[in-house]
Amino acid sequence: MPQVHFTANIQRHVSCPPGEVAGATVREALEAVFVGNPRARGYVLDDQGALRKHMVVFVDGQQIRDRVGLSDAVSPSARIHVMQALSGG
């Protein structure tokens, strides 16, 4: 099953322990995490269910392409990393 990991920076704001979940897409995997953690859902996704602008998700080291539908495929052995996007200048 895919593994979902949240960075320590996110965990400062909301508890999101890593875990293995069922899911064939990023959306399915994240929703499986959020079933037991609705507060994390509100932190990661906006009210339309899209990834918040300050968040980024990587699957096996590659940034996802679909930030709205979260339809990027994940394999059963995938490692999904959710983190806050960094900016600066």
C-alpha positions as semicolon CSV with decimal commas, in nm:
position;residue;x (nm);y (nm);z (nm)
1;M;0,000;0,000;0,000
2;P;0,119;0,356;-0,065
3;Q;0,295;0,528;0,224
4;V;0,201;0,887;0,306
5;H;0,445;1,112;0,491
6;F;0,397;1,469;0,612
7;T;0,695;1,694;0,685
8;A;0,786;1,797;1,037
9;N;0,696;2,154;0,946
10;I;0,334;2,054;0,880
11;Q;0,332;1,845;1,196
12;R;0,407;2,161;1,396
13;H;0,058;2,280;1,301
14;V;-0,143;1,959;1,280
15;S;-0,065;1,602;1,379
16;C;-0,015;1,385;1,069
17;P;0,166;1,064;1,152
18;P;0,298;0,867;0,853
19;G;0,098;0,569;0,745
20;E;0,012;0,316;0,480
21;V;-0,321;0,362;0,306
22;A;-0,516;0,216;0,018
23;G;-0,545;0,422;-0,299
24;A;-0,462;0,421;-0,669
25;T;-0,446;0,802;-0,700
26;V;-0,310;1,082;-0,485
27;R;-0,668;1,185;-0,401
28;E;-0,765;0,833;-0,287
29;A;-0,453;0,798;-0,073
30;L;-0,490;1,140;0,089
31;E;-0,862;1,096;0,151
32;A;-0,784;0,765;0,323
33;V;-0,552;0,958;0,557
34;F;-0,806;1,236;0,611
35;V;-1,088;0,998;0,711
36;G;-0,928;0,973;1,052
37;N;-0,777;1,321;1,047
38;P;-1,017;1,587;0,913
39;R;-0,806;1,868;1,060
40;A;-0,517;1,765;0,833
41;R;-0,753;1,772;0,534
42;G;-0,839;2,135;0,604
43;Y;-0,471;2,221;0,632
44;V;-0,365;2,047;0,308
45;L;-0,673;2,096;0,085
46;D;-0,889;2,401;0,023
47;D;-1,269;2,406;0,050
48;Q;-1,297;2,284;-0,312
49;G;-1,075;1,982;-0,242
50;A;-0,776;2,117;-0,437
51;L;-0,426;2,132;-0,298
52;R;-0,369;2,462;-0,117
53;K;-0,129;2,702;-0,289
54;H;0,129;2,670;-0,011
55;M;0,132;2,288;-0,025
56;V;0,317;2,052;-0,257
57;V;0,294;1,675;-0,300
58;F;0,559;1,442;-0,439
59;V;0,507;1,080;-0,543
60;D;0,828;0,881;-0,555
61;G;1,028;1,202;-0,582
62;Q;0,822;1,358;-0,862
63;Q;0,596;1,657;-0,803
64;I;0,233;1,580;-0,887
65;R;0,085;1,749;-1,193
66;D;-0,283;1,761;-1,101
67;R;-0,312;2,001;-0,806
68;V;-0,691;2,030;-0,844
69;G;-0,819;1,677;-0,904
70;L;-0,518;1,500;-0,746
71;S;-0,560;1,233;-1,012
72;D;-0,191;1,140;-1,041
73;A;-0,156;0,762;-1,017
74;V;0,023;0,595;-0,729
75;S;0,154;0,240;-0,724
76;P;0,105;0,007;-0,429
77;S;0,468;0,072;-0,330
78;A;0,453;0,451;-0,377
79;R;0,592;0,696;-0,124
80;I;0,383;1,013;-0,108
81;H;0,537;1,317;0,059
82;V;0,323;1,616;0,155
83;M;0,506;1,937;0,239
84;Q;0,468;2,310;0,250
85;A;0,602;2,485;-0,057
86;L;0,889;2,721;0,011
87;S;0,942;3,054;-0,154
88;G;1,180;3,335;-0,109
89;G;1,381;3,589;-0,285
